[in-house]
Amino acid sequence: MNNSATTRTITKIALEYNANDKGTAEMVASNYLLSDTAEGQFNEMKTVAERNLKVKKWALTGYISQPDEIGRVLKDEELKQIAMETLAKVGVTNKNQYRLDIHNSTKHKHIHFIVNRIDISGKCTVKSHDIGKRFGEAVREVCKEKGLLTDVEIGVQKKAEMLKILTETIRAEDNFDDLILSMKKKGYEVQLSSNVKDGISGMRIVMEKDKNFQTERIYIAGYKLSEISNQLKISEIKSFFEVKTAVKEVQKYASNLKEFRENIQQKGFSVKMQYNGEFKANQKNEIQDIWINKVDSNQQKSGFFFRKNVGFSLSAIDPGLDDLVKSLSQNSVNNDASNHLKSDPNESLIDIAGDLIRDFLNPTYVSQDEDELWKKKRKLRR
């Protein structure tokens, strides 16, 4: 479940917002509040907060929102219980003032809370340190206890599905414009970022059903490409489309393997042949696959489609190019073994891509502490 929590000094406006939601808000819980008005409740909270003048940000505010994957299956009482149990895990007691309201006016039903961190005895029961992180962890604990999907688990599933749809679409299209249109038809918005030096430099993918314009200031829908896969880079996709375009142009005028190789090399690409079985000179050698790489390519590491020192497999980058491989293989006699790539059926790009997606569906989670450590290391490198 999406969630947020922060400590701050509030005014009566916060309580007015909680109690309104375009007239549809429903208060589901309150504690130690006698007034029926937002102004009265604020004054009651402020009076208690002044019993501990050391704490300036005396209020804890936030929300818990159920995603479409859970939908509106949860009853209001169940959503309230999740919020109450989560708040208890971060220090809220039965001596703290609070108000909980369920909002229904937006796409996703969610519950807002305002809690006085100072209890009626003047003690601050909710620590402010890492409250957002601790609250999120508490929400996940409660969800697991109740057998509900956590926001992390839902995110893993979404990213795995996005990766699958994205790679299928990349193989089917020839450029970014067509990629965007095709993904749109499948229910995804592709947002590209660019700069003067590199041109297209980044990608964000958003599920159309996740868009929620009422809460976009709080929650940005979608994921960056680097969050979806650490194997697939925007530079690889650009090279992928470049290779595919060059191959399709060359194949129009190449009637045999020799012409194809010469024409593609003139465009600055290297060619390696992968034959079925061992290469035999002066004989027909059935081509299993053709690997293309740009001669001046800066890509040194293997990626999702790209294999280091070899390039892109024609059968992997476009299912329609299988026919090209077969046609070039017919009546081809090749005496040059220098460009022979030994067959390795256990390392085809299609298999590699499939394994990556399967691994994504069964992730190894990184602990919160380890995740924070890596964030600090990345900051130090900047």
N, C-alpha and C positions, 0 to 999 in steps of 0.2 A: 504494500500500500504506500502511496506517496504520502510524505509527511514533512512537517516543518515545526521547529520549536525555537524560540528565542526569548531572552530576558530583556526587558526594557521598562522604561517609565511610561505609563499610559495616561490618557485623558479619558473623559467620559465618552469621547467619540468612538473609542475601541469597543466599549460596551454597547453603544448604539448600533455599530456595524454588526456585532455578533447577534443582536436581537432583531435585526431587520431583514437582510437578504431579500430586498424588494418585497417585503411583506410576507415572505414564505418561511422565515426562520421558525424553528420549533425548539424551545428550550427543553432539554431532556434531563438536566441535572443542575442542581445548585447547592451550595453549602454555606451556612452562616451569612446569608444575605436576606434581609427582611423586606427591603424596598422592592416595588414592582417596576420602578423606572431605572433607566440607565444612569441618570444623574445621581439618584439616590444610592444605587449599588456602588457607583464609583466612590462616592463620599464615604460609604461604609468601609470599602477596601482601603482607601487612603488613610482613614483613621487608624486602622489596624497596622498598616505599613509604617506609620509614624512611631510605632512602638519599638522599631529597630532602625534608627537613623543612620546606621552604618551602611545599610543596603540602599543604594540609589535606584537601581533598576529592579524594583520590587515585584514586577509582574512577569509571569511566564505566559506567553501567548503562542498560538500555533494552530495547526489543523492536521487531520488525518483524512485522506481521500481514498475511497475505494475505486480501483480501476475497472475498465470494461470487462477484464478477464473474470472479475467477480460479479460485475454488473450490479444490479440493485437487488441481488439475492439476499443480502444481509438486511435484517430488520433493524429498525431504529434502535431497539433495545440492545441488539447485538453489537452495533457500531458504538453505542454508548459504553458498553461493557469493555470493548477493546480499548477505548480512550481512557476509561477509568483505571484499568489494570496497567496500562502503559504509564500513566501519570504517577501511579503508586510506585512503579519501578524507579522513577527518577526523583522520588522524595516527597511527593504530595501525600499528605495524611488527612485524616478526618477532622483535623483542626485547622486546615487551610480553607480560606474562602475560594470558591471557584464558581464558574458558570460555563455550561456546555450547551451549544446550540447546533442543531443539524440544519444544514443549508441544502436546498433542493433546486435552486433556480438555475444552477449551471449544469453542464453536461454530466459531470461526475458528482454524485452525492458525497458530501463531506461533513465532518464535524469540527467545529471551531471550539477552542477553549481559552478562557482567561482565568489564570490562577494567581492568587496572592502568595508569593513565596514566603511571606512572613505569616506564621500561624497566629492564632489568637493569644498565644503566650508571649509573642514577640520574638520567636525563634525563626531563623531562616532555614527552612527544611529542604529547599531545592538549590543545589550548587549550580553556579552559572558556568563553570568550566566545562567546555566541550558539550554544552547542553544539546546542541543540534545533533551531534554524533551520538551521544548517549540516548537521546530520545528515539532516534532512528533504530538503534540496536534494540531498544526496549520494544518498539513496535514489532520488529521481526520476531523477537522472542515470543510475544503474545500470539502473533499469527501462527507460529509453529506449534505452540501449545494447543491452538484451536484447529489445527489442520488446514490452515489457509495459506495460500501462496503469498510469499513475501515479495516486496518490491524488487529485491535482487533476483529472485527466482523468475519472476515475470519478465524482468529485463533480459535475463539470459535467454529465455524462450523467444522473446521478440527479436533479439539480435541474431540468434541462430536462423530464424525465419527470414530476416532481412538479408543475411549473407547468402542464403540459398537463392532467394528471388533475385538479388543483385547479380550474382555470378551467372545465373541462367540468362538474365537479360543482357549482360555484357557480351556473352557468347552469341546472342541473337542479333545484336545491333552493331552498327559501324562507327558511331560517333556519339558524343555526349547529348546532342539535341534529341536524337532518336531514343537514347537511353532514358532521358527525362520523360519523354512522351509515353514510352512503353511502361515505365515504372508507375506513371500516373494512372494508367489504365488498370494496373494491378493493385491500386489503393495506396501507393507510396509517393510522397513528394521528395524529389531530389533537389537539394539546395547546394549550389556550387559557389565556392569562394575563389577569388583570383588575386594576383598581384602583378605588378609590372614586370618583374624578373622572370617568373615561372609561368605566367598565364594562369590556367586553372591549377589551384594549389590545395584545395580542400573540398570535402563533401560531407554533407549532413543528410540523413535520411529520416523522414518523418512518416509514420503511419497516419493516414488521413483521419482515421477514427480516433486517434489520440489527440488531435488538435482541440484545444480548449481555450478560446480567446478570452474568456473571463478570468483565467488564472495564468496567462502567459507571463505575467511579471514575476510570478512565484515559481512556476514550473515550465521549463522549456522542453517541449516535446521533441522526441527523436534522439538519434545518436550520431556522433561523428564517425567517419569511416574508421578511424583509429580505435574507436570503442567497439566497433562491430567486429573487426578483425585486425590482428597485428601482423598478418601475412600479406593482406591485400593493400597496396599503397596507390595513391592517386597517380604517381609517376608510372606505375606498372600498367594501370588502365590506359593512360595516354599512349604508352608504347604499344600496348595491345591493339588499340584502334589503328595506330600507324602501320603496324605490321599487316593487319587484316586488310586495310585499304590498299597497300602496296601489292599484296598477293592477288587481290581481286582485279586490280588493273592489269597485272602481268598475265594472269591466266587467260585473259581475253585474246591475247596474241601468241600464246605458247601452245604449240600442238604436240610437243614432246618434252621430255625431261631436260634435254640439253638446252632448248630454247628457254624453258622456264627458269633454269638456273642462271643462265647468262643474263636474262632480262632483270631478274630480281637482284643479281649482284651489281648490275649497273645502277640500281637505285640505292646502293649502299648497304645491302644486306648479305649476310653469309648464309650458306645452306648446308645442312647435314642430312643425310639420308639414313633412315632406320629401316633395315630390311628384315623380312621374315627369315630367320635362320642366319647362317653364316654367309658372308659376302663371297661370291664366286665370280672371278674375272672372266670376261668373254662369254658370259652366260646371262640369261634372263634372271634378274633378281627382283622378286616381288617386294615392292615398297610397302612397309607397314605404316610409316609415318614420315613426315618431312618437318624438320625443325629450322625455324628462321630466326635470325638475330641481327640486330642492327650493328654494323661494324664499329661505329663510334659510340655505342651505348654506354651510358654511365652506370647502368644497373649491374651491380656486382654480386648481389645476394639473390638466392632463390626466393621467389615470392609465391603467390597463390597459383598463378599460371606459368610464371617464368622459371626456367631451370638454369642455374648458374652454368656458364661456359657453353651452353647449348642454345638457349633461346626459347621461343614459343612453338609448341606443337600445333600443326595445322588442324589435326583432329580435335584438339582441345579448345582452340580459340573460336571455332565455328563448326557446328555439326554439319553444315552444308558443304564444307570443304573436304569431307571424306570422299566425295565423288571425284574431286580434283586429284586426290592422292591415287585413287584407283585408275583414273584415266592416264595419268603420267606413268603409272607402273606398267601399263600394257605395252608390249613390244619394246621395252627399254633395255638396252644392253649397255652396261656401265663397266668400264675398265679401270676407273679411278677409285681406289679404296681409301684415299686420304680423307674423304668426307663421309666415310662410313661410320655411323653411330651404332654400336652394338645394341641389340634389342634387350630390353629389361622390362618384361611384362609386369614386374612387381613395382615399377616406379613410373607408371603412366601418370600424366597430369590429371586425368579424370579420376584415377584412384586416389591421388594425393588430395585433390579438392574434396572428394567424398569423405576421406578420413578427417580432414580439417573440420568439416561441418559436423561430423559425428562427435569429434572431440569437444566441439563447442557446445553440443547438447548435453554433454556430461562434463562440466567444467570442474576444475580444482579451485575452490574458493581461496582467496588470499585473505588472511586475517586482517582486521582493521589496523592493528599495530604495524604489521608489515606494509600495508598499503600506505600508511602515513609516512613510514620510513622512506619508501620510494619517492613519495611526493617531495620530501625534504631534499633528497639527493638530486632530483630533477631541478629544483629551485637553485641549488648550489652550482649546477652546471651552467646556468644562464648568465 
